[in-house]
Amino acid sequence: MEEPVVSGMSGFISALTGTNGLTASTFYGVLTDMVPFLVVIIPVSLGFYFIRKALKGAGNKAKLKV
């Protein structure tokens, strides 16, 4: 019997707990669904972090110390 597909956090938790509790197959099944999201979001967030750091550092170096 198939379980209904639910999206969002409730779907994530119900996919992990399921009927048999947390098993290796359910954990890695959910984890493989999340990998494309993580592959995109991690480099994007690191890019924003380093760009902000570079721009903030460039502003500080332009100031004249007396």
N, C-alpha and C positions, 0 to 999 in steps of 0.2 A: 504494500500500500504506500503510495507516494504522499509525502507531506506537502502541504501547500507552500508556494513560494511567497515569502514575505521579505520586503526590502527594508533597509535601514538597520538601526541598532537592534531592534527586536528580532529581525530576521537573522542577524549575526549571532545573537545569543541563543535563539532557538535552534540554529544550525549546529552550534557547539554542544548544547546540552542534549538535544534530540531525545529519542526514546531509550537509548542505551547509555546515556551519559557521555562524557568526553572520552573518546577513543583516539588513537593515533590517526586512523583514517578520516574521522570527521574533522580533527584539528588540521591536518594537512590539506584536506579538501577545501576548507574555508580559507586557509592560508594561501593556497594557489589561486583562489579567486581574488585575493587582495594584492598579489604581486604586481600586476600591471599598474595599479594605482600607486603603489610605493615606488615603482621604477620611475614614474613621472614626477611625483610630488617631491621626492628627496632632492634631485638635482635642481629643480625649480626653486625650492626653498633655500638651498645652499647658494644658488646664484643671486637671489635677492639679498641674502645675508652679506655676501662678499661685495656686491655692488654698493649697498648702503655703507658698508665699512670703508670702501675706497672713496666714496664721495664725501663722507664725513671726515676722513683723514686728509683729503685734499683741501678742505676748507680750513682745517686747523693749521696746516703748513703755510698757508698764504698769509697768516697773521704775522705782524711784525712784533718781535719781542724787544722791549726797551729796557 
